[in-house]
Structure formats: structure tokens, C-alpha cells
Amino acid sequence: MKSTSARLLQLLSLLQLRRDWPGSDLAERLEVSPRTVRRDVDRLRELGYPIHALMGTGGGYRLGAGAELPPLLLDDDEAVAVAVGLRTAAQGGVAGIEETSVRALGKLLQVLPSRLRRRVDALGAFTVPMPGRGPTVDPETLASVAGACRDGERLRFDYESHDGSLSRRIVEPHRLVSRGRRWYLVAWDTARDDWRTFRVDRIRLLTPSGPRVPPRDPPERGVAAYLSERLSLHMWPIKARVRLGVGAEEAARGPAAHYGPIEAVDENSCVLLCAGDDLRAMACYLALLDMEIEVEEPIELREEMVALGEHLTRTGRGREPGA
């Protein structure tokens, strides 16, 4: 049987793992009786951990917020993830926490075992942050949205679209996704009865939030694929269909897969669906595809591709000697 101190640490780790724990589940995980769980909870309370008892069938426990921050338990992978996250935050992207992130990172690195510090240092040495411009996210908004995702609570907010118009949204939040310097919320929009993606820097939260709702099954192809499709197609004004002179499987293995969804036509051709906000830029990245392509629509993109080809031909020909 584990010592009391070891069992207390395991109990604390479990309570930090999820929001609510039935007492019977804790007893089973710790391989002790419910009475021992109650005694261990009382010991943790004496050490300053705010553990609340839950009413209902069988009862349960929840680790709450206290007047002071108690020590947190992190496993190896969690500690490395926190350190890397703090380094990323120190480089910008979330407004007002760069200096705080540096201080917190210093404290964490001071107590990390050398084997974990080497992992963090390796990640820092072989990854290069790309400086960028763009909106930053309010950390309180980000934390509130993350909490609603964790607890399954509905969110109410005013959302600013790309043209500056405001709309009131009530959503069931599912996941936060970081892409570049931007944060996106993937959520079920109750008014539209469908999944939607929201940029967190454009969200203005309203209170109160809630109520809690049962979790929904994620989008069919997963959150990452859904967000990628939304960003590559639905969030840009110019949408195009481009016929590629290779099969869908071959196209999916190349750079075309990064431009948008690919639809099979036959063994030797497929259609790329892509979008953007600038015809010349779209023509340039399509010209990089090392395969036969035909712009089916819009006609403006086809004309831009022709103009780009003529420009490159003139540039490549250059001036005759002595001209």
C-alpha cells in the first residue's frame, strides 16, 4: 500500500486533472476506501487546497480556487509543454503577458530537472520564432473561453466580422486552436445550428455565461481539418476552382494540399478548391504547382494567370545584347 504522502500527491494530481470527481472513482483509482479518500481530502484542505464537496448521488469532490495559489503538480511532458508555452507567450501574441511570461519561465527553469531542461533548450535552439504583425488576444478573454470549453458552458458574446459589423452570438464552445499569432474558437453556433469558427481577438464576452450543456461530437473530419478548411475557403472573398492534371492522391502528397480541399475527378485529374483576397497572389502560388493546371473559375483569376505568364515571359527573355 502506498504511503500517505504518496497517496496525497496522487490524489492532488487527479483533482487537477479534471473538474469534478465522484468519490467512488477516486477511491477506485487510489485503490483505497471512500473513507480513506475523505480523510485524505481533509488533509489536503489543512494544507491550503480548496477542495469542495459535491452533493448528489455518491457525492464527489472539486478542486476550487482559493485565496492563494497552491503548488501544482506537473508530469514531465506537462512541465516541458508549460515551459515551451511560456517562451512562445514571451514572444508576443497575447497582449500584456510577455514580461510576466519571462518571469514565470525563469522560475520554472530554475526547478526543472536537467533532463527536462535539455528538452526545453533543444526546442528553443531548433525552432525560430517568426516576428509578425497582427492583433493580440486579451489574456482574460482567452482564459474565459478556455474555461468554458473545459466546463462545457455556453458563451454569449458580440462578434466583430472582417467588415467591422457586430453580431450577437450564443455558442457551445468546443476547442481553442492557435494558428500563427492568432487564436480561433471552434464552437457550435446555436442560432445557425452548425459549427462555426471565431477569431478570439474579435470576441467581446458578455455575462453571464452558461448554462452547462452536454458535449457534442466534434466536426466530422476533426477540429484541425475543419479549421483549415474554414481558413482556406470560407474566410476569404475570392473563391476558385482549379483543375489539376494529376490524380487526387498524387495532388494530396504535394503543395496543392496546403492550398485547400482536393476533390477527385478521375485517375488523371482532380479539382483544387482554394480562396484568397488578392488575384495576383493567388496566381503566383498556383504558378508554383509543378503540374498542368486550368482555372475553371473565376474568369478574373484565369485572366490574371495569363497576365502573369506574359510578364514572366517578357522578363525571362530580357533585352537583346546591344539593344
N, C-alpha and C positions, 0 to 999 in steps of 0.2 A: 504494500500500500504506500502511496506517495506521502511524503512528509506534508505537514500542514502548510508550510511556506510554499512548497512547490505547487500544492493544490490551489492555494490562494492566487498565485501568479497565473495558473491555467484558467481559473475562474475569471480573473480580471481580463485575460486575453479574450475569452469567449464573450464576455459582456461588451467588449469593444468591437466585436466582430459584426454584430447586427443589433437592431434597435430593441426588440423585445425577445425575451427568452422565457418559455414556460419552465416552471421549477422542475418538472419531471424530465424535461430534455436536458437541463443542466446536470441533474443527478445521473442520468444515463451517460452523458459524455464524461463526467468526472469519475464514474464508477463508484458512487457513494449514495447514501440515502438522502431523501429530501430534507430530513432533519439536519444532516451534516451541511447541506447547501445553505440552509437558513443560518446556521452558526457561522459559516464562512462569510456569508453576506454581512452579518453583524460585525465581524472582524474588519472587513473592508470599510464599512461605514465608520468604524472607530479610527481608521487611518485617513479618513477625509474623503472617501469616494462616495459621491451622492447616488446611492442605489435605491430606486423607488420600487415598492411592491405594487404589483398589478392585481386588480380584482378580477374575478371571473372564475370559470371552471378550472380548477387545478392551480390557479394563481400563477404568478410569474414575476420577472424582475426586469428592470430597465436601468441602464447607466445614464444618469441625467447630468445636467450642467450644474456645477457648484459655484461657490463664491470665488474659489481659487482653482487653478488648473492642476489637476493631479498628474503624477507621472503616467506616461503612456507606454505600452508595450508594443514593440515592433519586431517582426521577424526579420531575417537577413534581407529578403527581397523587398520588403516594405521600407526598410531603412535606406536601401540604395535608391528606391524609387522616390522617397521624400527628398533625399539629397539632390538627385538629378532635377526634380521638380523645382526645388528652391533655386538651383542655378539658372534654370530656364526663366523663372519668375524675376530673378535679379537682372535679367537682360531686357526686361520690359514686356509689354503685352497686357498686364493687369495694372491698372492705374494706382500709383501711390504705394506700392509694396516692394519696390526694388531695394531700398535701403534696409527695410525690415527683413527681407529675404536673405540679404547678405549676413545680417547679424544672426539669424536663425541657422543659416548654413554653417557659420563658424562654430556655433555651439554644438551642432550635430557632428561635424567632422572631428571635433575635439574628443568625443567619446566613442567614435566608431572604431571597431577593431581594425587592425591593419589590413586584414584580408578584404574587408568591405571597403576600406578607404582606397585600396588599389583599384577595385572595380569602379568606384566613382571617378577616380582620377583618370582611368583609361577612357571612360565615356566622355569626360571633358576634353581629353587630349585629342581624341579622334573624331570629334564632332565639331563642326564650325557653325556658330550661330550666324544667320544671315540678317544683317540690320535691315529693318524695314519701316515703312511708314504705315499709318493707318490708325483707326480708333482703338482705344484701350478700354478694357472692361472694368466697371466698378466692382471691387472685390466683394462688397456686401451683397450686391445683386448676384454675383457668381455663386457665393456661398449659399444664398437663399434658394436659388434654383437647384443647386446640387442637393440641398437638404430635401426639397420637395420631390426630387427624383428618388432619393433614398427612401423616403417615408410614404411615397405613393399619394401625395396630396395634390389636389388640383391647384393650378395657378391662375390668377387674374392679372392681366397687365395690358397697358397700352403699347401698341407696337408701331414703330415708325418704318414705313416701307422705303424702298430705294428712291421714290419720288418725293419723300417728305410727308406723305399723308399718314394720318393716325387711324388706327382701328383698335377696338376693344376685343381682346381675346380671352377665352377661358379654355385651358388646355389641361390634359393629363400628361405631365412630363415623363419622359422615358429615359433619355440619356443626354449627357453633355459630351460634345465632341470638340476637340481642339484641332484646328487645321490652320497651319501657318501661325499668324499672330491673332487669329480670330477664334472666338468660341461660338458654337452653334448648339441650340437646343432642338432635339428631335422629340416631338410631342404629338399626341392625338388632339386635334382641334375639334372640340365638341360641337361647334356651330357648323363646321364644314363636314363633319363625320368622316374625317380622313386624317392621315398623317401629314404633318407639316414641319418645316424647318424654320427656325428663327435665329437671327443673329443676336447674341446676348447683349451686345453694346447698344442695340436698338430697343431693348425691353425696358419698360418703366413699370415696375411691380406695383400692384395695388393690394391693399389689405382689406379684409382678411383673406388668407389662403384657405384651401380645404374645400370640401371635406376629403377624407381619405377614400380612395377608390381601389378596386381590385386591379392588379397589374394586367396589362394587355399583352398579347403576343406581339413581338417586335415586327417591323416591316418584313415582308416575305423573304427578301434576299439579305436581310441583316441591316443593322444600323449604318455601318460603314458604306456598304454599297448604295443604300438609299440616299445618304448624304451626298455621295459622289455624283449620283445621277441628278439630284436636285441642283447641285452647284454647276454641273456641266451643261444642263439643259434648261431648267425651269427658271433660273435666276438671271438669265441674260436675254436682251431684247432681240438679237438676231439668231434665228434657228435655221439649221441647214441639214439637208440630206445629201450625202456624198457616196456615190457608187465606187467601191474599191475592186480592183481586178484580181483579188485573191479570195480564197475561202474564208469563212468566219473564224475557223480555228487558227489559221495562219495569221490573220489580222489581229486576233486577240493576243498573240505572243509578241507583237511588236508595239511601236509607239502609238499606233492608232488607238489602242485600248485606253490610253490615257486621255484621249480627246472626247470620249463619250461612248454610249452604248453601241454595240455592233449587232446588226440583225442579219441572219443568214438568208441568202437568196438561192444559191445553188453551190455546187462543188467549187466553182471557179470565181465566185463573186459574192459580195455582201454589201450591206449599207451601213455607213457610219452616221450616227446622229450626233451632231455637235452644235455648239452655240457660243456666242461671244458678243462683244459690244463694239467691235471695230472690224470692218470688212477687210482692210489691208492686213491687219494682224492675223485674221483667220486665214487669208490667202497664203500668208507666209508660212504658218505652221503646217498647213495642208501640203504646201510645196515640198516640205521636208520628207514626206512619206515616199519611200522608195518603192513605188508600185504605180500601176495605172489608176488614175482617179478621174471621175466625172461628177461634176457638181450638178445634181438634179434640181435643187432649189436652195436658196432663192436665185433668181437670174442675176441680181446685183453682185452676188459673190462670184458667179461664173464670169461676169464681165471683169471683176477685179482680178481674178486669176489670169485672164487673158492679158490685161494691162501689165500685171506683174511679170508675166513671161516675156512680153515685148521689151519691158525695161531691162530685164536681166540679159536678154539677147543683145541689146544695144550696148550695155555695159561690158559684156564679155567680149564683144567684137573690138571695142576700143577704136582709137584713131590709127589710120594708116601711117607708116613712117614717112616723115617729111611733110605731112599734111599741115 
